[in-house]
Amino acid sequence: MTPLVKTAKNIGMAPSPASAAVAVDDPPVTTQIVDLANKLNGLHPGFRAFHAKGIVVEGSFKASLEAGRLSRATLFNGGTIPVTVRFSDGSGMPNVADGSPIAIPHGMAIKYHLPGGADTDMVTNSLKFFPVGTADDFRDLLLAIIASPPDAAKPTKLEQFFASHPNAPKALGSAATPDSYAHEEYHGINAFIFVSKTGQRQAVRYLLVPEKLVHLTPEEAAKQPPDFLSDDLTKRIAQRPVVFYLKAQLAEPGDQTEDASQPWPDDRKVVELGVLTLTKLVPDSSAAEKKLLFIPAALTDGIELSDDPLPRERAAAYAVSFARRSQPGPASSNNAPTQPSTVSP
């Protein structure tokens, strides 16, 4: 199995309301995608269908003046906002080795605890853009992986899919294994709309930038201990805060916002929205992450959904996964994936 195939099987998203019609008796595409994730990675009760292995930390966010000019959101008023952050491996297998190709992409999900008790969420990962732009296409990507075992006839279903979706392999090749969760760059693949105090609207895509970016070669990654990313973060955050800079890439007039597989040009302006300072590991990370649900469409006044349908549908898929992992039962399962995997949301 190639690294692209291993990466392809672990990306988490969900369907669009505009998906092509399916048979009346078929489950919603949201449910189909979660079912396919379970088929690829095995059933692991109590864990997420995607990004099953993670670690939870806490800290704070303080916005820049520029953020306050772009959006009227309370998040960007310059106050200190407490945050809960979950870093994760991309696989749906809770025992995935952090250095495995199927642990890519890595994720960073943030829950901002706003004054008054409300929360707003931000869900990012290390892909620079998403492999596909619709829910149907993502389901079909998973189906193509399932139909393309190592002994499949050429061209395989996956090769045919890549041929008709040329941005998919480019997206899957845009991420690598970092030497630390703290040294990865995380992208908000979906477009959102900032609304200013004067009503001006600006389409943005989020970017979380570390103090330094360090990636390992596949050979270096393979030599690392299975839990090196979580172990590193535990030690690192005990010594000093881990810092990320929240930034936004600004769309220009005419830039499309509905297709997460189509990145905006690199020359688009990027502004700093504020600083995220992570200071401690939660007391029981494994228990805390089971209770957490990060919802891409959980927004606050001053930040709105664009015409990109995926945040709503990612939220729907995460809800399906959350409901399943919240059912009483054993914390894990030894059910193996239906497709060979080197190890491992």
Secondary structure, DSSP 4 states (H G I P E B T S, - for coil): --HHHHHHTT------TTPPP--TTSPPHHHHHHHHHHHHH---TTS-SSS-SEEEEEEEEEE-HHHHHH---GGGSSSEEEEEEEEE-S-S-TT--TTSGGGPSPEEEEEEE-TTS-EEEEEEES-SS-S-SSHHHHHHHHHHHHT--TTPPSSPHHHHHHHH-THHHHHHTT---BS-GGG--EE--S-EEEE-TT--EEEEEEEEEESS--B--HHHHHTS-TTHHHHHHHHHHHHS-EEEEEEEEEPPTT---S-TTSPPPTTS-EEEEEEEEEEEE-TTHHHHHHH----TT---TTEEE-S--HHHHHHHHHHHHHHHHTSSS-S---PPPSS--S---
